[in-house]
Amino acid sequence: MITPDHIRAIAPYQPGKPISELAREMGLDERDIVKLASNENPLGVSPKARAAIAGCLDELALYPDGNGFELKSAIARKYDVGLDQIVLGNGSNDVLELAARALLTPASSAVYAQHAFAVYPLVTQAIGATGIEAKAKNYGHDLGAMLAAIRPDTRIVFIANPNNPTGTLLGAEELHGFLGKVSPEVLVVLDEAYVEFLPEDKLTPSVAWLQEFPNLLVSRTFSKAYGLAGLRVGFALARPEVADLLNRVRQPFNVNSLALKAAAAALDDHAFLAESKRMNDAGMAQFIAGFQHLGLDYIPSWGNFLAVKVGEAGKVFQGLLKKGVIVRPVVNYGMPEYLRISIGLPEQNARCLAALQEVLNP
Ligand SMILES: *Cc1c(COP(=O)(O)O)cnc(C)c1O
């Protein structure tokens, strides 16, 4: 096929290995496999979302509400924004891509950090725009380096806070200072996929900053703390002028009916969110204690996962697979010595730590 060079140059996204695939390959029972590879919610689906889905199966013959009125209304109430400030996405990945499609051209560039979420280079390259990677500092975003990397042709800066796969977090003051220095012609996409796991005192008033910075876009997802990764739904909050641009390039029915209903219900499921956070905090402590016991270095994380230094990570990854434990190698993130492990239920975390011990000290 005749295709532009920038399409052939794209390294495809590497998702976590599905449980069914490992079961097939290794002849294992699916029930014996622990998957801690995709930052999914180990508690499953929010019960309110589950009930909402059950109640709308009869509507599946109809197209979804292309404007997502009910979900947008729930988001608008929760975040105190106008309906015209919301863009719904088929996962927040969709939102990231909408930003790229609305603003980038092959003649422009986007800036993101070394070790940052892989979707930023992907959506940039898909347009044929130039991706500029700013060096990280201690595995986290170096905002000074990112500011310096911005060129006259730069249209988007992507920031993941917390970042995946490193779990690093930027403070509110630092971020605010950065926003004050970026040209208003450059959209700053602040990807807060893990914000629900943060303690109160680490929260950034990012949504309130929309008043101050017309070039800010905040993206959120239902895939992590809300437990709806399989339904694919996320959203962006921005100024109406920016939201309008993204909505122009959006597919008319990009979020399906079940996802719209489930997300609206999940947004109010405070008990589920609180339990998800509690489980995550406990699992984080369990893994940290386990890593210390094994003498392993790790990057302190603010997400629902941890990057741990294991040496030859590819080999350790394979060893864990043989024991029915799926984690994520991050060699494609420039971290060949690390594995990213998602936090699961206590017994899953224990299985993972025990397998890690056996693989590292046979
Ligand atoms: C998981 C994740 C997302 C969410 O992706 P969805 O498309 O909403 O499932 C977005 N950004 C980062 C940094 C992530 O790790």
PDBQT file of the ligand as one rigid body, heavy atoms in Angstrom, charges set to zero:
ROOT
HETATM    1  C1  LIG A 401      -4.875   4.755  31.424  1.00  0.00    +0.000 C 
HETATM    2  C2  LIG A 401      -4.509   6.134  30.993  1.00  0.00    +0.000 A 
HETATM    3  C3  LIG A 401      -5.428   6.910  30.302  1.00  0.00    +0.000 A 
HETATM    4  C4  LIG A 401      -6.823   6.421  30.103  1.00  0.00    +0.000 C 
HETATM    5  O1  LIG A 401      -7.070   5.890  28.892  1.00  0.00    +0.000 OA
HETATM    6  P1  LIG A 401      -8.574   5.588  28.495  1.00  0.00    +0.000 P 
HETATM    7  O2  LIG A 401      -8.556   5.751  27.030  1.00  0.00    +0.000 OA
HETATM    8  O3  LIG A 401      -9.440   6.598  29.168  1.00  0.00    +0.000 OA
HETATM    9  O4  LIG A 401      -8.861   4.196  28.936  1.00  0.00    +0.000 OA
HETATM   10  C5  LIG A 401      -5.087   8.190  29.927  1.00  0.00    +0.000 A 
HETATM   11  N1  LIG A 401      -3.882   8.699  30.237  1.00  0.00    +0.000 NA
HETATM   12  C6  LIG A 401      -2.986   7.992  30.918  1.00  0.00    +0.000 A 
HETATM   13  C7  LIG A 401      -1.698   8.628  31.301  1.00  0.00    +0.000 C 
HETATM   14  C8  LIG A 401      -3.268   6.685  31.296  1.00  0.00    +0.000 A 
HETATM   15  O5  LIG A 401      -2.363   5.973  31.949  1.00  0.00    +0.000 OA
ENDROOT
TORSDOF 0
